């Protein structure tokens, strides 16, 4: 059946792994694989387990655990991320523009023989494009920035800050260089004015 908990059997278990094992035992009890007495007995054994080998012995007759049960990190999303992904998946503006394009072309083809104004329907395509993508008509959530746009803006801001920092550092270096040159010139003038070689 193989080890339920990956890694060397001699590695000591963490509190997170013990918690994951207890949760797995609760799941197996709920599935009817363990009785209440067996669950209590194995929970006590999990609490006393010190190595991964100890945990494997507790689960020897149970099916392999899911990645969540053995304590591997599970990817989670915030409500804002879920809403953002939903907005990205929906793409209502592109859908509206696509439907308008199909309707305009179909309408033009159908009405072409009955009226001379049928091609005017094609003007709906750029009109809807301007409304949705230039004037941004519609709910604000249609125009929420994507994570890629946010990341680009962050990178731009970081680059701008980096440029400002580099300019400041250059200005400081110039000031230091100027101060050192001034000190060196003052020292040289002082030496020349005292003329120590002439005092001998």
C-alpha angles and dihedrals in degrees: 000000000000132000116319092203112051120229136050115329089229095060112110116243125241129226089254091056091048090051090049091050091050090050089050091051089051089052092050090049090051089051091053095246093120134037122231091256092050091048092051091047093049093044088057089049091051090051089053096042115118103175137037088248089061090054092048090055090055092054097039095119098037129088121262114286124240118251089258092055096053092053100257112151114267119209112245131187132211120234089252091054092049091050090048092050090048091052090048092049094048099054092180095174093056090046093052092047091048093050091047091052093050092045093047094049093044092046091049092051093047096045097038094097097042101047139021091220094067094101088059087075088070088067087072091073098063090035093057090043091055092047094049104033105027106029091028096218114183140051117339092238088068088066100041109134117256120236088253092056091047090050091050091051090049091050090049091051092048091050090049091050090047091052091049090048091050091049090050091049091050091050090050091049090050091050092049092047090049091048091050092048090049091050091047091050092047090050091048092048090048091052092047093047094051092044096199092186090062093054092067 
